[in-house]
Amino acid sequence: MSGLRVRNRPDGSGDALCTAYDTALLDLDGVVYAGGEAVVHAVPSLLAARDAGMRLAYVTNNALRPPDAVARHLTELGVPATAGEVITSAQAVARLIAERVPAGARVLVIGGEGLRLALRERGLVPVESADDDPAAVVQGYGGPELPWGRFAEASYAIRRGVPWFASNTDLTIPGARGIGPGNGAAVEVVRIATGAEPEVAGKPLPPMHRETVLRTGARRPLVVGDRLDTDIEGAFNGDVDSLLVLTGVTDPAQLLAAEPRHRPTYVDADLRGLLTGQPEVTGDAAAGFGCGGWTASVRDGVLVVDGEGQALDGLRALAAAAWTDAGEGVCTAAAGKALAGLGW
């Protein structure tokens, strides 16, 4: 088993990920940048991966900013990008709405300019009030200054029977000062007020994967993200491989407790993982799982790891042991001592 493999690599080799896959489908928040600033090692790693022949596409559930604004930001950080290389949940939800309502229909927008632009690209008309006779309501992340009254406007329309769409339901979003509430938290406000359920487009659901494939044409994609419940689950749903980086919201304890649909193919500290082959994990439940200089197993309901070397190799061995012990469920073996021994 290579790395945290749950499926075979396209070429079966130990080559660097940037040569084994043709396109990286990169999440942004917590992977490339956080709070507007580049994540450590992100810029040189992306430039090196592209120089090695890997196409870069930026796939984000954040519907606030239009693709050209995201591309400008990436370029300012040192990774030249075009709007065509950015795929947002706003684009995915706009396509979904356009398939459900007549051309030229009005759509009540609870969110930012990214949503409005995506709707206009689909021939729909953004409006601001429930009294504007909308054919649909769409809700996306509108930034920390989104007025509370916008949630009331959505509630008025939804209670009148207007169909409700959400760009995504990420409960949190990473920023420069830490983890803050995301669009999913705002969606919960409207759900409580209306008792309704939105149709959701963003990761990990199929509309976002469809939008990404249509816009990138990737044949051997690798999903790269920091969230188990969006990036990694989205890759699982799309039956493609994934790389989890530990620069965002997921920590090692959450990785070890991941259910099958949240288990990445690979894990690395940051985007430098694109530039290397992932080390092999070998072994079984009886003998333990080895990676680098570490061996991990479950003993009497406790995850243990012995050896020395790179901490990430120890984490990879622990993940193999935890997931094998859990099977199709969630690992309940205590992991705190093992992780502390690796420095987490």
N, C-alpha and C positions, 0 to 999 in steps of 0.2 A: 504494500500500500504506500503510495507516494504522498507525502504530506498528510493532509486530512482527507485524502481522496474518497469521494463517494461515487464517482464515475470515472471512467478511463479518460486520460488526456487525449486530445485529438491525434497526436503522433506517438503516444506511448513513451516519450523520451523524458529526460530530466533537464531539457533546455530551459533557458530563462523564459518566464511567462510571456514576456514581450515578443518573443519569437514563436512560441507555441500557439498563440492566439492572434487573430488578425486585428481585432478591435477591442479596446478597453471601454466598457460602458461605466463611466465613473460617476459616482455620486459626488456632490460638491460639498455641502455643509458637513464638516467633521472629517472630510477626506482630503479635499484640495485646499479648502480654507475654512477658517472659523472666525466669526465676527469680522469678516472682511479681510483678515490677514492670512497669508499663506501658512498652511500647516508645515511644520518642520520637515525638510527633505522632499516636499511635494514637487516644487518647481524643477529642481535638477533631475529628479527621477522621471517626471513626465517628459522632459526634453530628451533624456537619454532613451526612453522607451520609444518615442516617436522617431528618433534617429535610427533606431534598430528596425524600423519598418512597421511598428504598431500604430494603427489609427486610434485617435483619441476622440471619444464622444462623451459629452457631459450630460448626465441624466439626473434630473433633480425633481424631487417632489415639491420644492419650494416654488409656488406659483406667483410670487410677488413681482419679480423683475422680468422684463421681456428678454428674449434670447440675445438681442444685440447688446443690452446692458451687461448681461452676464459675460458675453464674449469680450467686451471692453475691459471688464474687471479682470478677467483671466489674463488678458494681454498686458494690463498694467502690472500684474503680479509677476510677469515674466514668461508666461506660456501663451504665445500668440494663438488666438482662436477666432473663429468666425461664428456668426449667428447660426449658420447651418449645422454647426457641430454641437449645438446646445438643444437638448430635448427636455421640455418641462411638463409637469403634470397639468399646467394650464392648457397646453396644446392637446394633451390626451383627453381632457374633459371637454374641451371645445369640440373636438371631433365627435365625441360621444353624444353631446347635446345636439349637434347638427344632424345626427342620424335619427334623432327622436322628435324634432320639432320642424315646422315648415321653414323654408329658406326665408331669410329676412325677419325672422321672429325676434321679439324682444326678450332679453334675458336680464334678470335682476342680478347685479354683481355685488357680492360681499367679499371684497378683497382688493388687490392692487392692480396696477397698470398691466402687469403680465397677463392677467385674465382678460382684461378688456381687449388688448391687442389680439390675443388668440381667438376670441369670439369674432372680432371683425374679420380676421383672416378666413373664417368659415362662413362669412356672409351673414352673421348674426348682429343684432343691435344691442349693445350694453345699455341698461337703464339703471336708475338709482333708487326708484321707489316702488313699493308694492302697488301703488296706485297708477303705475305706468302700463298696466295690462301686460305683465310679463308672461311668456309661455313657459318659462323655467326660471329657477333660482340656482345660482352657482356660488359656491363658497370656497375660497382659497385663502392662504396665508396673506394677511394684509399688513404685517408689521406690528410692532408693539404699540403703535399709536392708533390702531383701528378703533373708531368710536363705538361705544357700547350700543348706541342706537342702530347701528348696522345690523346687529343680531335681531333686534326687534323688527326691523324692516323685513328681514328674511322670514321671521316667524309669522308676520301678518300674511304674507303671500302663501306660505306653505299651508297655513291653516285654512286658506281658501281653496286648497286643492291643487296648487301649482306644483309640478314635480321639482324635486330638490336634488341637486348634484353637488358633489364635493371633489375638489381636485385631489385631495389626499386626506388621510386621517392620522398623520404623525402626531402623537401627543406632545412631543418635545422637539426643540430645535437647538443645536449648539451655537453658542455665541462667544464673544470675547470675554465676557464676565462669567460664563458658565452655561448651564442648560436651562432654557426658558420654555414656556408653553408654546406649542406649535399649533398648526391648523386643526389637528384632531381635538385639542382642548376647546377650541372655539366651536367646532362642530357639536361637541357634547352640550354646549350651552343651548344651541338651537334645538337639538334633539330633546332635551329636557323640557323646553318651552312648548314643543309641538307634539311630541310623541311620535314623530315621523322618523323614517330612516332614509338617508341619502343614497343615491347611486354613486359609487366612488370609482374614480379613474386611475389614481396614482398607484405607485408601487405599494404592495406587491401584486396588484391585481392585473388581469390580462390586458385591459385597455392600454396601460402604460407600456407593457412589453410590446404590444402590437405597434404602438406609435414609434417606439424606439427602433424596431426592426424595419418599419416602413421608411424611416428617415435616414437610417445608417446603412442599410443593406448588408449588415455584418453577417458573415458566414461562420466564423469561429469566434464568437464573442466571449469575453470574460467580464462578468459583472464585478465591480469593485466598490465596496461600501463599508460603512461603519455600523450599520443597524441590522440586527438579525431579523426583525419583524417586517422590514420593508425591502432592503437591498438583497439580503440572502434569501428570504422567502420568495421574492420576485424571481430570482435566478432559479430557485427550485421549481416554481410554477412554470417557468419558461423552459425547463429542462436544459439549462446551460450552467457552466461552471462559475464559481465565484471565489473572490478573494476578500476576506475580512481584514480590515486594518484597524488597529487598536488606538486610533487617534481621535475617535469620536465618542459615541455614547455607550458602546458595548465594552464591558470589562471582562477579564479572564474568567471570573466566577460565572457570569452570565453565559459565556461561551461553553463552559463545561456542562451547564444545565440545559443546553439547547435541545429542543425537541427535533425530530428528524428534518422537518422542513426549514429549520433555522440553522442547520449545520453547514458551514461553508466547506468548499473543496480545499481551500488553502487559508492560512492565517499568517499575518506578518505584522510587525510593529507599525509600519507606515508604508508609503508608496515605493520605497526601495525594494519591496517584495516583487515588483514587476520586473526587476532587472536580474533576478536570480532564479535558479531552479529550486523548487521546494525540497527540503531534505526528506529522505525516505523514512516512513514509520513502519516498523516490522513487528511481528509477534502475534500473540493471541491472548485470550483471557487467562489461560492457565499459566503461561510463561511470563506474561506481562508484555507491554508494548514499549519498544525502544525507538528513540530518535536522538541522533547525536550521541552524547555521552550519558543519556538519561534512560531509565526504565521506570515505567509507571504501571500501577495495577490497583485493583480494588481489594482491600483486605478487611473483612469483618465490617463492611459498611463504611469504610473510610478510604478515600483516594490517597495513595502514597506515591512518592517519586524519589528515586535514589540515583545518585551519580553526580556528574559535574558537566559543565559546558555552558552553552548559550541558554539563557532562560526560556527563550521562545521554543527551543527544541524540547525542553521539559514540558512546556505547555502543550505542544503538539502531542507528545506521548500521553499526557494526562487526558487530553480530549479523546484520543483513541480508546483509552481505558474506560473513561466515563460513558462514552456513547455506546460502546460494546456492552457494558454492564446494563445500560438503560434500555437497549433494544429500540423498540418503537415508542418508548415512553421518555420520561425526563429523569436524568440521573439524580438520585437522592443521597448518594454517598457524600459524606462530609469532605469538603475540599479546602477548607481554610488553612490548615497547617501545611498542606502541600504547596499551596500558592504562596504562602508566606515564605516558605523555604526557597522559592524561586524569585523572591523579591517583590511579589504583588500583595 
